Amino acid sequence: MIASAPDSRVFRDIFSTTAMRRIFSDEARTQYYLDIEAALARVQARMGIIPQAACDEILRHCDVAQFDIALLKNQTERIGYPVLPVVQQLVALCKDGLGEWCHWGATTQDITDTATILQIRDALKLVEDDLRAISESLAALARAYRDTPMAGRSNLQQATPITFGYKCAVLLAGFQRHLQRLRELRPRVLVGEFGGATGTLASLGAAGLKVQEGLMAELGLGQPEIAWHTMRDRIAEVGCFLGLVTGTLGKISMDVKLMMQTEVEEVYEPFAEGRGSSSTMPQKRNPISSNYIHACVAMVRQNVAALLDAMVEDHERSTGPWEIEWIAVPEIFLLSAGALAQARFLVGGLQVDPARMRANLDLTKGLIVSEAVMMGLGPALGRQRAHDVVYDICREVIAGKGSFLDLLAGHPEIRPHMSRAQLAPFLDPANYVGLAGEMVDRVLAKEI
Protein backbone atom coordinates (compact mmCIF):
# COMPACT_ATOMS: atom_id res chain seq x y z
CA MET A 1 0.00 0.00 0.00
CA ILE A 2 1.32 3.44 -0.99
CA ALA A 3 -0.24 6.47 0.68
CA SER A 4 1.77 9.53 -0.39
CA ALA A 5 1.14 11.34 -3.67
CA PRO A 6 4.81 11.45 -4.83
CA ASP A 7 4.99 7.64 -4.53
CA SER A 8 1.44 6.80 -5.62
CA ARG A 9 1.23 4.57 -8.68
CA VAL A 10 -1.48 6.93 -9.98
CA PHE A 11 -0.13 10.36 -8.98
CA ARG A 12 3.65 9.79 -8.84
CA ASP A 13 4.49 11.37 -12.19
CA ILE A 14 2.12 14.28 -11.62
CA PHE A 15 3.60 15.36 -8.29
CA SER A 16 7.19 14.19 -8.80
CA THR A 17 9.51 12.42 -11.24
CA THR A 18 11.10 8.98 -11.55
CA ALA A 19 14.62 10.41 -11.51
CA MET A 20 14.08 12.31 -8.26
CA ARG A 21 12.33 9.37 -6.59
CA ARG A 22 15.30 7.18 -7.47
CA ILE A 23 17.70 9.48 -5.58
CA PHE A 24 15.57 9.42 -2.43
CA SER A 25 14.64 5.73 -2.52
CA ASP A 26 15.62 3.36 0.31
CA GLU A 27 17.99 1.52 -2.00
CA ALA A 28 19.73 4.70 -3.18
CA ARG A 29 20.06 6.07 0.35
CA THR A 30 21.57 2.80 1.53
CA GLN A 31 24.00 2.84 -1.40
CA TYR A 32 25.07 6.36 -0.46
CA TYR A 33 25.84 5.03 3.05
CA LEU A 34 27.90 2.26 1.52
CA ASP A 35 29.71 4.62 -0.84
CA ILE A 36 30.82 6.62 2.20
CA GLU A 37 31.90 3.50 4.09
CA ALA A 38 33.88 2.37 1.03
CA ALA A 39 35.55 5.78 0.65
CA LEU A 40 36.42 5.83 4.35
CA ALA A 41 37.99 2.37 4.12
CA ARG A 42 40.09 3.38 1.11
CA VAL A 43 41.39 6.50 2.82
CA GLN A 44 42.18 4.74 6.08
CA ALA A 45 43.92 1.85 4.31
CA ARG A 46 46.14 4.31 2.42
CA MET A 47 47.03 5.96 5.72
CA GLY A 48 47.74 2.63 7.41
CA ILE A 49 44.92 3.05 9.92
CA ILE A 50 43.17 -0.16 8.83
CA PRO A 51 44.67 -3.21 7.06
CA GLN A 52 44.53 -3.21 3.25
CA ALA A 53 42.98 -6.69 3.41
CA ALA A 54 40.13 -5.25 5.46
CA CYS A 55 39.65 -2.44 2.96
CA ASP A 56 39.54 -4.88 0.05
CA GLU A 57 36.99 -7.07 1.83
CA ILE A 58 34.83 -4.09 2.80
CA LEU A 59 34.85 -2.79 -0.77
CA ARG A 60 33.66 -6.15 -2.09
CA HIS A 61 30.45 -5.81 -0.11
CA CYS A 62 29.60 -2.10 -0.43
CA ASP A 63 26.83 -2.92 -2.87
CA VAL A 64 23.21 -2.49 -1.84
CA ALA A 65 22.25 -5.53 -3.93
CA GLN A 66 23.92 -7.67 -1.27
CA PHE A 67 21.82 -6.19 1.53
CA ASP A 68 18.51 -7.34 2.98
CA ILE A 69 16.24 -4.28 2.93
CA ALA A 70 13.50 -6.03 4.91
CA LEU A 71 16.01 -6.86 7.64
CA LEU A 72 17.29 -3.28 7.48
CA LYS A 73 13.73 -2.05 8.06
CA ASN A 74 13.26 -4.25 11.13
CA GLN A 75 16.64 -3.34 12.60
CA THR A 76 16.07 0.37 12.01
CA GLU A 77 12.75 0.22 13.84
CA ARG A 78 14.47 -1.53 16.76
CA ILE A 79 17.60 0.64 16.93
CA GLY A 80 16.12 3.95 15.78
CA TYR A 81 18.61 4.75 12.99
CA PRO A 82 19.40 3.01 9.70
CA VAL A 83 23.20 3.41 9.63
CA LEU A 84 24.08 0.94 12.39
CA PRO A 85 21.93 -1.80 10.82
CA VAL A 86 23.74 -1.18 7.51
CA VAL A 87 27.10 -1.44 9.27
CA GLN A 88 25.98 -4.61 11.04
CA GLN A 89 25.04 -6.25 7.73
CA LEU A 90 28.31 -5.09 6.16
CA VAL A 91 30.31 -6.59 9.04
CA ALA A 92 28.42 -9.85 8.69
CA LEU A 93 29.06 -10.01 4.94
CA CYS A 94 32.82 -9.61 5.33
CA LYS A 95 34.85 -12.78 5.96
CA ASP A 96 37.43 -13.47 8.66
CA GLY A 97 36.19 -10.64 10.86
CA LEU A 98 37.67 -8.04 8.51
CA GLY A 99 34.39 -6.14 8.49
CA GLU A 100 35.11 -4.98 12.04
CA TRP A 101 37.41 -2.37 10.48
CA CYS A 102 34.56 -0.64 8.66
CA HIS A 103 33.06 2.61 10.04
CA TRP A 104 36.35 3.18 11.89
CA GLY A 105 36.14 6.39 13.91
CA ALA A 106 32.82 7.44 12.38
CA THR A 107 29.49 8.06 14.02
CA THR A 108 25.97 7.48 12.72
CA GLN A 109 25.31 11.14 11.99
CA ASP A 110 28.55 11.47 10.00
CA ILE A 111 27.31 8.86 7.54
CA THR A 112 23.70 10.07 7.55
CA ASP A 113 24.52 13.74 6.96
CA THR A 114 27.14 13.06 4.32
CA ALA A 115 24.71 10.75 2.52
CA THR A 116 22.10 13.52 2.62
CA ILE A 117 24.60 15.91 1.06
CA LEU A 118 25.35 13.38 -1.69
CA GLN A 119 21.61 13.05 -2.33
CA ILE A 120 21.29 16.84 -2.46
CA ARG A 121 24.22 17.07 -4.88
CA ASP A 122 22.66 14.60 -7.30
CA ALA A 123 19.18 16.08 -6.86
CA LEU A 124 20.44 19.60 -7.58
CA LYS A 125 21.79 18.38 -10.91
CA LEU A 126 18.23 17.43 -11.86
CA VAL A 127 16.93 20.76 -10.60
CA GLU A 128 19.53 22.62 -12.64
CA ASP A 129 18.59 20.73 -15.80
CA ASP A 130 14.97 21.78 -15.36
CA LEU A 131 15.88 25.38 -14.54
CA ARG A 132 17.95 25.62 -17.71
CA ALA A 133 15.24 24.05 -19.87
CA ILE A 134 12.58 26.41 -18.49
CA SER A 135 14.93 29.36 -18.96
CA GLU A 136 15.57 28.43 -22.57
CA SER A 137 11.83 28.19 -23.25
CA LEU A 138 11.22 31.56 -21.61
CA ALA A 139 14.06 33.06 -23.65
CA ALA A 140 12.49 31.75 -26.84
CA LEU A 141 9.13 33.27 -25.87
CA ALA A 142 10.71 36.58 -24.90
CA ARG A 143 12.53 36.73 -28.22
CA ALA A 144 9.51 35.73 -30.32
CA TYR A 145 7.08 38.13 -28.59
CA ARG A 146 9.50 40.98 -27.81
CA ASP A 147 7.25 43.55 -29.48
CA THR A 148 3.83 41.90 -29.07
CA PRO A 149 1.70 44.35 -27.08
CA MET A 150 -0.63 43.22 -24.34
CA ALA A 151 -2.26 44.69 -21.27
CA GLY A 152 -0.16 45.01 -18.16
CA ARG A 153 -2.29 44.40 -15.08
CA SER A 154 -2.37 45.82 -11.58
CA ASN A 155 -4.85 44.57 -8.96
CA LEU A 156 -6.31 42.41 -11.75
CA GLN A 157 -7.22 45.57 -13.66
CA GLN A 158 -5.67 46.71 -16.93
CA ALA A 159 -2.86 49.11 -16.09
CA THR A 160 -0.57 50.24 -18.94
CA PRO A 161 0.55 48.23 -21.96
CA ILE A 162 3.54 45.91 -21.88
CA THR A 163 4.67 43.26 -24.34
CA PHE A 164 4.31 39.54 -23.87
CA GLY A 165 8.04 39.24 -24.47
CA TYR A 166 8.58 41.61 -21.55
CA LYS A 167 6.35 39.47 -19.33
CA CYS A 168 8.39 36.38 -20.24
CA ALA A 169 11.68 38.21 -19.77
CA VAL A 170 10.67 39.25 -16.23
CA LEU A 171 10.24 35.56 -15.43
CA LEU A 172 13.46 34.65 -17.25
CA ALA A 173 15.41 37.14 -15.15
CA GLY A 174 14.12 35.38 -12.05
CA PHE A 175 15.35 32.02 -13.33
CA GLN A 176 18.72 33.56 -14.16
CA ARG A 177 18.95 34.61 -10.51
CA HIS A 178 17.96 31.12 -9.38
CA LEU A 179 20.78 29.64 -11.45
CA GLN A 180 23.15 32.17 -9.93
CA ARG A 181 21.95 31.23 -6.43
CA LEU A 182 22.52 27.57 -7.27
CA ARG A 183 26.11 28.27 -8.34
CA GLU A 184 26.72 30.25 -5.17
CA LEU A 185 25.17 27.80 -2.71
CA ARG A 186 26.90 24.66 -3.94
CA PRO A 187 30.26 25.39 -2.27
CA ARG A 188 28.48 26.19 1.00
CA VAL A 189 26.03 23.28 0.95
CA LEU A 190 27.99 20.44 -0.65
CA VAL A 191 30.21 19.88 2.36
CA GLY A 192 30.43 16.49 4.06
CA GLU A 193 30.39 15.64 7.74
CA PHE A 194 32.93 13.50 9.59
CA GLY A 195 33.53 14.39 13.21
CA GLY A 196 32.84 11.38 15.39
CA ALA A 197 30.77 11.41 18.55
CA THR A 198 30.66 15.15 19.28
CA GLY A 199 32.56 16.39 16.26
CA THR A 200 36.12 16.52 17.69
CA LEU A 201 37.46 13.42 15.87
CA ALA A 202 38.89 12.25 19.17
CA SER A 203 38.54 8.58 18.14
CA LEU A 204 41.16 9.02 15.40
CA GLY A 205 43.63 11.09 17.32
CA ALA A 206 46.06 13.27 15.38
CA ALA A 207 45.09 11.60 12.08
CA GLY A 208 41.47 12.75 12.29
CA LEU A 209 41.59 15.79 10.05
CA LYS A 210 43.73 14.01 7.46
CA VAL A 211 41.16 11.21 7.32
CA GLN A 212 38.40 13.79 7.00
CA GLU A 213 40.26 15.57 4.20
CA GLY A 214 40.86 12.34 2.31
CA LEU A 215 37.28 11.18 2.74
CA MET A 216 35.84 14.40 1.33
CA ALA A 217 38.29 14.27 -1.57
CA GLU A 218 37.14 10.70 -2.33
CA LEU A 219 33.51 11.78 -2.30
CA GLY A 220 34.04 15.04 -4.20
CA LEU A 221 32.68 17.13 -1.33
CA GLY A 222 34.00 20.14 0.52
CA GLN A 223 35.79 19.59 3.82
CA PRO A 224 34.10 21.25 6.81
CA GLU A 225 36.18 23.65 8.87
CA ILE A 226 34.44 22.29 11.97
CA ALA A 227 31.68 19.80 12.71
CA TRP A 228 28.11 20.85 11.83
CA HIS A 229 26.09 18.11 13.53
CA THR A 230 23.73 20.64 15.07
CA MET A 231 24.34 23.63 12.80
CA ARG A 232 21.83 22.89 10.06
CA ASP A 233 22.07 26.02 7.92
CA ARG A 234 23.43 24.04 4.95
CA ILE A 235 20.35 21.84 4.77
CA ALA A 236 18.03 24.76 5.49
CA GLU A 237 19.65 26.88 2.77
CA VAL A 238 18.99 24.35 0.03
CA GLY A 239 15.41 24.03 1.26
CA CYS A 240 14.95 27.80 1.15
CA PHE A 241 16.46 27.86 -2.33
CA LEU A 242 13.85 25.39 -3.54
CA GLY A 243 11.21 27.45 -1.77
CA LEU A 244 12.28 30.42 -3.90
CA VAL A 245 12.39 28.37 -7.09
CA THR A 246 8.95 26.89 -6.57
CA GLY A 247 7.61 30.31 -5.57
CA THR A 248 8.57 31.52 -9.05
CA LEU A 249 6.92 28.45 -10.56
CA GLY A 250 3.80 29.36 -8.59
CA LYS A 251 3.91 32.86 -10.11
CA ILE A 252 3.97 31.29 -13.60
CA SER A 253 1.05 29.02 -12.77
CA MET A 254 -0.99 31.89 -11.34
CA ASP A 255 -0.49 34.09 -14.41
CA VAL A 256 -1.26 31.25 -16.82
CA LYS A 257 -4.45 30.37 -14.95
CA LEU A 258 -5.60 33.97 -15.10
CA MET A 259 -4.68 34.35 -18.76
CA MET A 260 -6.55 31.13 -19.64
CA GLN A 261 -9.85 32.49 -18.30
CA THR A 262 -12.62 32.55 -20.89
CA GLU A 263 -12.84 36.33 -20.58
CA VAL A 264 -9.10 36.68 -21.28
CA GLU A 265 -7.86 33.72 -23.40
CA GLU A 266 -4.43 35.18 -24.12
CA VAL A 267 -2.43 31.99 -23.54
CA TYR A 268 -3.16 28.30 -23.11
CA GLU A 269 -1.30 25.37 -21.66
CA PRO A 270 -0.06 22.90 -24.31
CA PHE A 271 -2.89 20.96 -25.92
CA ALA A 272 -3.18 17.20 -25.58
CA GLU A 273 -6.24 15.16 -26.41
CA GLY A 274 -8.58 15.10 -23.42
CA ARG A 275 -6.25 17.11 -21.18
CA GLY A 276 -8.15 19.47 -18.91
CA SER A 277 -11.52 18.03 -19.82
CA SER A 278 -14.49 18.33 -17.48
CA SER A 279 -16.71 15.35 -16.66
CA THR A 280 -19.81 17.52 -17.20
CA MET A 281 -18.81 20.51 -19.35
CA PRO A 282 -17.40 19.45 -22.74
CA GLN A 283 -16.27 22.96 -23.66
CA LYS A 284 -13.81 23.31 -20.79
CA ARG A 285 -10.03 23.26 -21.01
CA ASN A 286 -8.74 23.45 -17.46
CA PRO A 287 -5.23 24.66 -16.50
CA ILE A 288 -4.03 21.24 -15.34
CA SER A 289 -0.28 21.81 -15.09
CA SER A 290 -0.82 25.15 -13.39
CA ASN A 291 -3.08 23.51 -10.83
CA TYR A 292 -0.50 20.84 -10.00
CA ILE A 293 2.29 23.41 -9.79
CA HIS A 294 0.20 25.41 -7.33
CA ALA A 295 -0.37 22.34 -5.15
CA CYS A 296 3.30 21.30 -5.16
CA VAL A 297 4.46 24.83 -4.38
CA ALA A 298 2.17 25.09 -1.36
CA MET A 299 3.48 21.84 0.11
CA VAL A 300 7.13 22.73 -0.55
CA ARG A 301 6.61 25.96 1.36
CA GLN A 302 5.27 24.10 4.40
CA ASN A 303 8.20 21.69 4.39
CA VAL A 304 10.68 24.57 4.10
CA ALA A 305 9.17 25.97 7.29
CA ALA A 306 9.72 22.57 8.90
CA LEU A 307 13.40 22.64 7.85
CA LEU A 308 13.80 26.02 9.49
CA ASP A 309 12.28 24.57 12.64
CA ALA A 310 14.83 21.73 12.45
CA MET A 311 17.62 24.29 12.87
CA VAL A 312 16.69 24.72 16.54
CA GLU A 313 18.85 21.86 17.82
CA ASP A 314 20.27 21.14 21.24
CA HIS A 315 23.95 20.98 22.18
CA GLU A 316 26.31 18.87 20.02
CA ARG A 317 23.87 16.13 18.95
CA SER A 318 20.15 16.80 18.86
CA THR A 319 17.07 15.12 20.29
CA GLY A 320 14.50 15.11 17.50
CA PRO A 321 14.87 18.19 15.29
CA TRP A 322 17.35 16.27 13.11
CA GLU A 323 14.72 13.71 12.18
CA ILE A 324 12.49 16.46 10.77
CA GLU A 325 14.97 16.65 7.89
CA TRP A 326 14.51 12.96 7.10
CA ILE A 327 10.88 13.76 6.26
CA ALA A 328 11.15 17.28 4.88
CA VAL A 329 14.21 17.07 2.60
CA PRO A 330 12.89 14.24 0.38
CA GLU A 331 9.43 15.81 0.26
CA ILE A 332 10.84 19.19 -0.77
CA PHE A 333 12.90 17.69 -3.57
CA LEU A 334 10.20 15.30 -4.77
CA LEU A 335 7.51 17.98 -4.91
CA SER A 336 9.91 20.56 -6.40
CA ALA A 337 10.73 18.05 -9.13
CA GLY A 338 7.02 17.66 -9.83
CA ALA A 339 6.48 21.41 -10.05
CA LEU A 340 9.55 21.84 -12.26
CA ALA A 341 8.46 19.05 -14.61
CA GLN A 342 4.97 20.53 -14.95
CA ALA A 343 6.42 24.00 -15.57
CA ARG A 344 8.90 22.66 -18.10
CA PHE A 345 6.02 21.07 -20.02
CA LEU A 346 3.83 24.17 -19.70
CA VAL A 347 6.38 26.79 -20.77
CA GLY A 348 7.88 24.58 -23.45
CA GLY A 349 4.57 24.28 -25.27
CA LEU A 350 2.71 27.43 -24.24
CA GLN A 351 0.14 28.53 -26.82
CA VAL A 352 0.06 32.30 -27.27
CA ASP A 353 -2.71 34.33 -28.94
CA PRO A 354 -1.36 37.79 -29.96
CA ALA A 355 -4.67 38.68 -31.65
CA ARG A 356 -6.57 38.17 -28.40
CA MET A 357 -3.97 40.19 -26.55
CA ARG A 358 -4.58 43.05 -28.97
CA ALA A 359 -8.35 42.69 -28.67
CA ASN A 360 -8.09 42.88 -24.89
CA LEU A 361 -5.97 46.01 -25.21
CA ASP A 362 -8.82 47.61 -27.14
CA LEU A 363 -11.49 46.73 -24.57
CA THR A 364 -11.21 50.10 -22.87
CA LYS A 365 -11.29 51.98 -26.19
CA GLY A 366 -8.05 53.78 -25.44
CA LEU A 367 -8.42 54.32 -21.70
CA ILE A 368 -5.55 51.93 -21.01
CA VAL A 369 -3.22 54.59 -22.40
CA SER A 370 -4.71 57.51 -20.51
CA GLU A 371 -1.34 57.93 -18.81
CA ALA A 372 0.25 58.45 -22.24
CA VAL A 373 -2.27 61.18 -23.01
CA MET A 374 -1.71 62.80 -19.63
CA MET A 375 2.08 62.80 -20.08
CA GLY A 376 1.71 64.15 -23.63
CA LEU A 377 -0.42 67.05 -22.39
CA GLY A 378 1.73 67.71 -19.35
CA PRO A 379 4.13 70.18 -20.98
CA ALA A 380 1.22 72.32 -22.17
CA LEU A 381 -1.22 72.06 -19.26
CA GLY A 382 1.07 71.11 -16.38
CA ARG A 383 1.17 67.58 -15.08
CA GLN A 384 -1.51 67.92 -12.38
CA ARG A 385 -3.98 69.82 -14.59
CA ALA A 386 -3.40 67.33 -17.40
CA HIS A 387 -4.14 64.52 -14.94
CA ASP A 388 -7.37 66.13 -13.79
CA VAL A 389 -8.60 66.89 -17.31
CA VAL A 390 -7.87 63.38 -18.58
CA TYR A 391 -9.41 61.89 -15.43
CA ASP A 392 -12.67 63.76 -16.03
CA ILE A 393 -12.74 62.71 -19.70
CA CYS A 394 -12.17 59.07 -18.70
CA ARG A 395 -15.22 59.24 -16.43
CA GLU A 396 -17.27 60.58 -19.36
CA VAL A 397 -16.10 57.74 -21.63
CA ILE A 398 -16.99 55.17 -18.96
CA ALA A 399 -20.43 56.81 -18.63
CA GLY A 400 -20.97 56.37 -22.37
CA LYS A 401 -20.85 60.05 -23.31
CA GLY A 402 -18.51 59.62 -26.27
CA SER A 403 -15.28 58.16 -27.51
CA PHE A 404 -12.00 58.92 -25.78
CA LEU A 405 -10.48 60.49 -28.90
CA ASP A 406 -13.55 62.62 -29.66
CA LEU A 407 -13.79 63.94 -26.12
CA LEU A 408 -10.06 64.69 -25.98
CA ALA A 409 -10.06 66.44 -29.35
CA GLY A 410 -13.09 68.51 -28.42
CA HIS A 411 -11.96 69.60 -24.97
CA PRO A 412 -11.44 73.38 -24.82
CA GLU A 413 -8.21 73.15 -22.81
CA ILE A 414 -6.69 70.51 -25.08
CA ARG A 415 -7.81 71.75 -28.51
CA PRO A 416 -5.40 74.75 -28.61
CA HIS A 417 -2.40 72.52 -28.00
CA MET A 418 -3.10 69.26 -29.87
CA SER A 419 -5.13 68.36 -32.91
CA ARG A 420 -7.08 65.15 -33.34
CA ALA A 421 -4.31 63.83 -35.60
CA GLN A 422 -1.70 64.60 -32.97
CA LEU A 423 -3.74 62.93 -30.23
CA ALA A 424 -4.48 59.72 -32.13
CA PRO A 425 -1.00 58.12 -31.79
CA PHE A 426 -1.22 58.48 -28.00
CA LEU A 427 -4.26 56.19 -28.05
CA ASP A 428 -2.50 53.28 -29.72
CA PRO A 429 -1.34 50.91 -26.92
CA ALA A 430 1.48 49.62 -29.13
CA ASN A 431 3.02 53.08 -28.94
CA TYR A 432 3.16 53.05 -25.14
CA VAL A 433 5.18 50.01 -24.14
CA GLY A 434 8.08 52.14 -22.99
CA LEU A 435 11.49 50.48 -23.03
CA ALA A 436 10.06 46.97 -22.81
CA GLY A 437 11.96 45.83 -25.90
CA GLU A 438 15.30 47.15 -24.67
CA MET A 439 14.74 45.50 -21.29
CA VAL A 440 13.96 42.18 -22.98
CA ASP A 441 17.22 42.49 -24.90
CA ARG A 442 19.15 43.13 -21.70
CA VAL A 443 17.78 39.96 -20.12
CA LEU A 444 18.38 37.89 -23.24
CA ALA A 445 21.97 39.12 -23.36
CA LYS A 446 22.71 37.49 -20.01
CA GLU A 447 24.10 33.96 -20.01
CA ILE A 448 21.69 31.26 -18.88
ChimeraX attribute file (.defattr): number of C-alpha atoms within 10 A of each C-alpha:
attribute: neighborCount
match mode: 1-to-1
recipient: residues
	/A:1	5
	/A:2	8
	/A:3	8
	/A:4	12
	/A:5	16
	/A:6	24
	/A:7	17
	/A:8	15
	/A:9	12
	/A:10	10
	/A:11	12
	/A:12	18
	/A:13	18
	/A:14	20
	/A:15	25
	/A:16	26
	/A:17	21
	/A:18	14
	/A:19	13
	/A:20	23
	/A:21	21
	/A:22	14
	/A:23	20
	/A:24	20
	/A:25	12
	/A:26	15
	/A:27	16
	/A:28	16
	/A:29	20
	/A:30	23
	/A:31	19
	/A:32	24
	/A:33	27
	/A:34	25
	/A:35	21
	/A:36	23
	/A:37	23
	/A:38	26
	/A:39	20
	/A:40	25
	/A:41	28
	/A:42	23
	/A:43	22
	/A:44	24
	/A:45	18
	/A:46	14
	/A:47	15
	/A:48	10
	/A:49	15
	/A:50	19
	/A:51	16
	/A:52	17
	/A:53	13
	/A:54	22
	/A:55	24
	/A:56	17
	/A:57	23
	/A:58	26
	/A:59	21
	/A:60	14
	/A:61	20
	/A:62	23
	/A:63	18
	/A:64	20
	/A:65	11
	/A:66	12
	/A:67	18
	/A:68	11
	/A:69	15
	/A:70	9
	/A:71	13
	/A:72	21
	/A:73	14
	/A:74	13
	/A:75	18
	/A:76	16
	/A:77	12
	/A:78	11
	/A:79	11
	/A:80	11
	/A:81	17
	/A:82	20
	/A:83	22
	/A:84	18
	/A:85	20
	/A:86	24
	/A:87	19
	/A:88	15
	/A:89	17
	/A:90	26
	/A:91	21
	/A:92	15
	/A:93	19
	/A:94	19
	/A:95	12
	/A:96	11
	/A:97	12
	/A:98	20
	/A:99	24
	/A:100	18
	/A:101	20
	/A:102	24
	/A:103	22
	/A:104	16
	/A:105	19
	/A:106	20
	/A:107	20
	/A:108	17
	/A:109	21
	/A:110	24
	/A:111	24
	/A:112	22
	/A:113	20
	/A:114	22
	/A:115	23
	/A:116	23
	/A:117	21
	/A:118	24
	/A:119	21
	/A:120	22
	/A:121	17
	/A:122	14
	/A:123	21
	/A:124	19
	/A:125	12
	/A:126	16
	/A:127	22
	/A:128	15
	/A:129	12
	/A:130	17
	/A:131	22
	/A:132	17
	/A:133	20
	/A:134	24
	/A:135	25
	/A:136	19
	/A:137	20
	/A:138	26
	/A:139	23
	/A:140	18
	/A:141	22
	/A:142	27
	/A:143	19
	/A:144	12
	/A:145	21
	/A:146	23
	/A:147	18
	/A:148	19
	/A:149	24
	/A:150	28
	/A:151	22
	/A:152	19
	/A:153	12
	/A:154	9
	/A:155	6
	/A:156	8
	/A:157	10
	/A:158	18
	/A:159	16
	/A:160	21
	/A:161	22
	/A:162	24
	/A:163	26
	/A:164	26
	/A:165	26
	/A:166	29
	/A:167	20
	/A:168	23
	/A:169	29
	/A:170	16
	/A:171	20
	/A:172	25
	/A:173	20
	/A:174	16
	/A:175	22
	/A:176	18
	/A:177	13
	/A:178	20
	/A:179	19
	/A:180	12
	/A:181	14
	/A:182	19
	/A:183	12
	/A:184	11
	/A:185	15
	/A:186	17
	/A:187	11
	/A:188	15
	/A:189	20
	/A:190	23
	/A:191	22
	/A:192	28
	/A:193	30
	/A:194	31
	/A:195	25
	/A:196	22
	/A:197	18
	/A:198	16
	/A:199	20
	/A:200	15
	/A:201	21
	/A:202	14
	/A:203	15
	/A:204	17
	/A:205	10
	/A:206	10
	/A:207	14
	/A:208	18
	/A:209	19
	/A:210	14
	/A:211	22
	/A:212	21
	/A:213	17
	/A:214	20
	/A:215	26
	/A:216	23
	/A:217	15
	/A:218	16
	/A:219	17
	/A:220	13
	/A:221	21
	/A:222	18
	/A:223	19
	/A:224	18
	/A:225	9
	/A:226	12
	/A:227	19
	/A:228	21
	/A:229	22
	/A:230	19
	/A:231	17
	/A:232	18
	/A:233	17
	/A:234	17
	/A:235	22
	/A:236	22
	/A:237	17
	/A:238	25
	/A:239	25
	/A:240	20
	/A:241	16
	/A:242	25
	/A:243	23
	/A:244	17
	/A:245	23
	/A:246	28
	/A:247	19
	/A:248	17
	/A:249	25
	/A:250	23
	/A:251	16
	/A:252	19
	/A:253	27
	/A:254	16
	/A:255	13
	/A:256	23
	/A:257	20
	/A:258	16
	/A:259	18
	/A:260	17
	/A:261	15
	/A:262	10
	/A:263	9
	/A:264	13
	/A:265	17
	/A:266	23
	/A:267	20
	/A:268	21
	/A:269	26
	/A:270	17
	/A:271	13
	/A:272	7
	/A:273	6
	/A:274	9
	/A:275	15
	/A:276	15
	/A:277	15
	/A:278	12
	/A:279	7
	/A:280	7
	/A:281	8
	/A:282	9
	/A:283	8
	/A:284	13
	/A:285	18
	/A:286	17
	/A:287	23
	/A:288	18
	/A:289	25
	/A:290	24
	/A:291	17
	/A:292	20
	/A:293	28
	/A:294	20
	/A:295	16
	/A:296	29
	/A:297	27
	/A:298	16
	/A:299	16
	/A:300	27
	/A:301	19
	/A:302	13
	/A:303	22
	/A:304	24
	/A:305	15
	/A:306	19
	/A:307	28
	/A:308	19
	/A:309	15
	/A:310	23
	/A:311	20
	/A:312	15
	/A:313	17
	/A:314	13
	/A:315	11
	/A:316	14
	/A:317	17
	/A:318	15
	/A:319	10
	/A:320	12
	/A:321	20
	/A:322	22
	/A:323	12
	/A:324	16
	/A:325	25
	/A:326	13
	/A:327	13
	/A:328	20
	/A:329	23
	/A:330	21
	/A:331	22
	/A:332	27
	/A:333	27
	/A:334	29
	/A:335	29
	/A:336	27
	/A:337	30
	/A:338	28
	/A:339	31
	/A:340	28
	/A:341	23
	/A:342	25
	/A:343	26
	/A:344	23
	/A:345	17
	/A:346	24
	/A:347	24
	/A:348	19
	/A:349	14
	/A:350	18
	/A:351	14
	/A:352	18
	/A:353	12
	/A:354	17
	/A:355	13
	/A:356	15
	/A:357	21
	/A:358	17
	/A:359	14
	/A:360	18
	/A:361	24
	/A:362	17
	/A:363	11
	/A:364	15
	/A:365	16
	/A:366	20
	/A:367	27
	/A:368	22
	/A:369	23
	/A:370	21
	/A:371	19
	/A:372	21
	/A:373	20
	/A:374	22
	/A:375	17
	/A:376	17
	/A:377	22
	/A:378	15
	/A:379	11
	/A:380	15
	/A:381	17
	/A:382	12
	/A:383	14
	/A:384	12
	/A:385	15
	/A:386	21
	/A:387	19
	/A:388	12
	/A:389	17
	/A:390	23
	/A:391	15
	/A:392	10
	/A:393	23
	/A:394	22
	/A:395	13
	/A:396	15
	/A:397	19
	/A:398	14
	/A:399	9
	/A:400	10
	/A:401	12
	/A:402	14
	/A:403	17
	/A:404	23
	/A:405	19
	/A:406	14
	/A:407	18
	/A:408	23
	/A:409	21
	/A:410	13
	/A:411	13
	/A:412	10
	/A:413	16
	/A:414	20
	/A:415	13
	/A:416	11
	/A:417	14
	/A:418	16
	/A:419	13
	/A:420	15
	/A:421	10
	/A:422	11
	/A:423	21
	/A:424	17
	/A:425	14
	/A:426	21
	/A:427	21
	/A:428	17
	/A:429	23
	/A:430	19
	/A:431	13
	/A:432	20
	/A:433	21
	/A:434	13
	/A:435	10
	/A:436	21
	/A:437	20
	/A:438	12
	/A:439	16
	/A:440	25
	/A:441	16
	/A:442	12
	/A:443	20
	/A:444	19
	/A:445	10
	/A:446	9
	/A:447	6
	/A:448	18
